[in-house]
Amino acid sequence: MNPTLDLAKKIQAELAPAVCLRSGILLRRLKTVAGADVSYGRWEKHGFAAIVVCAYPDLEILEIASA
């Protein structure tokens, strides 16, 4: 296994307990939400990433970034 993948799995396991799955948690205080996606081609040397940040609850786009 790739050492970078091992590190990513370790970080994900450490962060997982902080995820709250209960509905209604502080939604009244929520101001922004974000979505991200990462992809790569099987034989490509580089990956691609995009992030969008939106105001909540109207989902007006506040910022877009890609690399």
Steps between C-alpha positions, in 0.01 A plus 500: 500500500610857427638681810295807404185288489587352839536851643169610344323200653653575840388864485151399388472252788606773746246750361207259465388522866453878457232450232153561639218310328213639710262720302437859605835555668553877510356553151377840613865603547622355172616775263697320227531154351761360263533215258818351359597245241835351404576278205792362306561311181637151538809580293520872573773663706267762647166501676220753481312661785212745534335663799193721516393698807136608522298717736244306700204462466465677162805321350633815332850418373756693702823352370622242248851357482653232281843360436 
